[in-house]
Amino acid sequence: MRLGIISALAEEQHGLIEALESPYKLVHGMREYTAGKLWEIDAVCVLSRIGKVAAAMTAAILVEKFGVTHIVFTGVAGSGDKNVKVGDIVVAEELIQHDFNASPLFPQFEIPLTGLSRFATDRALTERLAGAAAQTTRVHRGLIASGDQFIGKLTQIQALKTALPDLLAVEMEGAAVAQVCFELGIPFAVIRTISDNANDEAAVDFMHFIKTVASRYAYEVIENFCKW
Ligand code: ADE
């Protein structure tokens, strides 16, 4: 296994790059990729920056240029369910692009020519991540929705929940990585710590969480995952 680890922001991957043994850095396409050994696992860490295009580009380059065989995305998300609280972890079983709509040509959410609106994560990677995360906090498993929008209004998250009743979390990258990995045949998983409730307070809660808590979670969970 050669594992690609992607996060959008530095805080979401805090400490991991420093934990890489014999690190080797390479800049490509405005991103710095750091390869090395992470608790005995051959790994490449990179920050995608925010959004679906940024994440898709990063995932494709990890596979095509760095030869990764598996990808894990780790970061924070807004809650999409009243039982999913700030500080909980959501491990994706499926991902959907909530802002994708080519209707009436294709059903809402369906990615043309794949016949799919939801992409399933790799079962073995997902089990291992959920097991690792359970050592840190409460873990939920299910649907994560991604879109090129920060969800920061109660009316926005309510509308998404109406369209996708089994929604657990919202973020801005996971489903893009899912599509790239599906198309390239690469097993992948997504793990998200809940930073906010995707409501009118989301922006303030998000900033607070990112500054104070996010980095601790990222390190702990990936360390447990690698040692699993
Ligand atoms: N990532 C963390 N919180 C989010 C939110 N409320 N909307 C989109 N992405 C997020």
Residues whose N, C-alpha, C, O or C-beta is under 5 A from the ligand:
A	BS01	ADE	V76 A77 G78 Q149 F150 I151 G152 V170 E171 M172 S195 D196 A198 A202 F206
